[in-house]
Amino acid sequence: MAAIHVFNGDADGICSLQQLQLSEPCQSPSGATSEPTLVTGVKRDIALVRRVSAEPGDTVTVLDISFDKNRDACLELLERGVSVRYFDHHFPGDIPSHPRLSVHIETLPDKGTSLLVDEYLGGAQRAWAVVGTFGDNFDEAARRAAEPLGLGDADLGVLRELGILINYNSYGERVEDLHFAPAALFRTLAPYADPLAFAREDPAFERLQNGYRDDMALARSAELVQPGPKHSYVVLPAEPWARRVGGVYANELAQAEPEHAHALLTARADGGYVVSVRAPLATRDGADALCRQFDTGGGRKAAAGINLLPAEEMDRFIAAFVEGF
Ligand SMILES: [Mn+2]
């Protein structure tokens, strides 16, 4: 009766698991707390359920990855007698009903998986839900969720910074690009019931702060191109720093210019680009529709991406980007 946790390696995924683990630690038959199996990866690594090896009677908890990309793997587990518990806010497609499948999926534009788990737990680990929500760039929702905690501006700022840093750590083409493998970062956070204590006491926080500062300085020096009246994009080189910082830099651009749509294209070592799109914060709509026009595109209304944009489709992308917003 093993517990297997499958989660996106970003802040929303990690903070969703952190809340569940703090509220429902795994108990082995002897009563000792047992280590669950963790299945995760870089942020864009979302077809994770197929990596699970589970026995009948095991429970698999899946956090912050699209059901649509994991449906077949989930059905296979369910048929083998495994229970699946699913929390997510990405496009799910058809959700089957099955006695061993429990689903908590909502696709609202400002409610991430951390807030779905928070609701499920009755707000029991609210501070971590706030961190995960800041990490997904849902600032207003995060501040609303933080109200009952009665935190001052400085502490709220630390929760926001921690969300941004954990989210930042998840971006990369492969785990080797990252400062911390997401499973290792989760294990580092796991002992801290209070995210403010983690930020104060754990050296991982400072390491993320330094990496973020250095990578962002490089990103900010790249040229911002404006192909339309409310459209900005930037192209970054095929370097580990660019692969790490891209998504977070896109969020920063989106916040600095809320009426603008933003695209960030990072060159891939093997040719073409990885693309992050942010809809204007003012409307939070259209990013998924734009990216789904390309073979490897997907995501949410407010934030979406394309895993591989061939170099020869660059012009088509820029035209669709200007057309789409
Ligand atoms: Mn999320």
Boltz pocket constraint, residues with backbone or C-beta under 6 A from the ligand:
constraints:
  - pocket:
      binder: B
      contacts: [[A, 12], [A, 13], [A, 64], [A, 89], [A, 112], [A, 113], [A, 136]]
      max_distance: 6.0
